[in-house]
Amino acid sequence: MKKRYIGLLSVLSALVVIGFIWWFLFAPSYLQFVPKGEYLSQSTSPKGDYIVKIYRSNGGATTPFAIRGELIDTNKTFNKRKNIYWNYPQETATVKWINNEIIEISGHALNVKKDTFNANDIDN
């Protein structure tokens, strides 16, 4: 009986380790780790293929707000979500669609199919 528990524990441990390795190696971007935040608004592309939701993240009393933009692809079976915008410090955001695939968020133009903006990537 003890061998069964050890075997089961070994299998579960291996699955957890494999899951973490897969998550860190094959995750699309480290933008997935940004805080969710408070929902502010959303904007739909002209043809309705994409929705961008804007969230404001509060880092606490000693840090300013940040803005996160989450893209939802409505053409995918499960409405795939992807973070495409993270700017810190920023308290509000303006969103304007240039065309069905290009969006401008607070002055940063992004092609929703391939671009992301992360303020942490910019050299100051």
N, C-alpha and C positions, 0 to 999 in steps of 0.2 A: 504494500500500500504506500509506503514511504517513497519507493522508487517511482511510482506514478506521479506523486506530487512534485518530486524533483524534476521528472521529465516534463511535466506540464509547465512548471515554472521556467524551465530552460527554454522551452518553445516560445512561451509568451515573452520572455526577456529578449530572445532573438528577434521576434517580430517587432517589438518596440524599438530596438536598436536599428533594424533595417528601415523602419518607418521614419525615424529621425534622420538617418543618413539620406534617404530619398528626399525628404522634405527640404533639407539644407542644400543638397546638390542640384536638385531639379526645380526648385522654386523659381518662378519667372523673374523676380526682382526682390531686392530687400525693401522695396516700398510696401511689401505685404506686411511688414512688421510695424508700420506706423499706427498710432492710436486711432480708434474709430472716430471719436468726436461727436459733437452735437450737430444734428442735421440743420442746414440753413436753407438750401434751395436745390432745385434740379432744373435741367434744361434738356430738351429733346432735339435731336438733329432734324434738319428740314424734311428728310424722308422718313423719319421715325425709326431708323436703324439703330441708333445709339441714344443712350440717356447718360448724362453726367450729373451725378449728385455731389453737392458741395457740403463738406462738414467742417466745423471749427473745433479744433482740438485745444483743450485747456491743459497746460502743463503744470498748473498749480499756482500758488500765490507769488512765487518768485520768478516765473517765466512768462513771457508773452504768449498770445494765441498763435496757432498755426492753422493753415488751411489745407484740407485734403480734398482732392477731386477723384471720385470713383466712377469709372466707366462701366456701363452695363451694355453688353451687346445683345440686343433684342432678337437678333436673327439666330442665335445659338439656341439649342434645345433647352438648356438650363439657365438662360440669361447670364452668361459668364460675366463675372465682375473682375475688374482689374484697377488698381490704383495708378493713375496717370499723372497726378499733380500733388506735390507737397512743397509748401513754401512756409518758411519760418523766418522772422516773425511776420505775421499778416493776420488781420482781424476780420476783414470782409473780402469778398471776391466778386468780380464782374465776369460774366460768362456771355460769350457771343459766338455763334456758329458762323464761320466764313463760308463753308459749304458742308456737304453731308459728312465729310471725313476730317475736316480741319476745324478745330475749335480754338478760340482765344480765351484764356483764363487770366484775368488781371494782366494783360499785356504780353502773355507768353503764348505763342501760336504752337499748337501741337497737332500732328496727324494722329488721330486716335488709333489707327491700325499699328503704328510702329513707334511713336514718340512717347516719352515720359519727361516730366520736369521734376527735379528734386533739388531744392535749394542747397542741400548738403553737398551736392556734387560740384557746385560752383566755387572756384577759387576766389577768395576775397582779397 
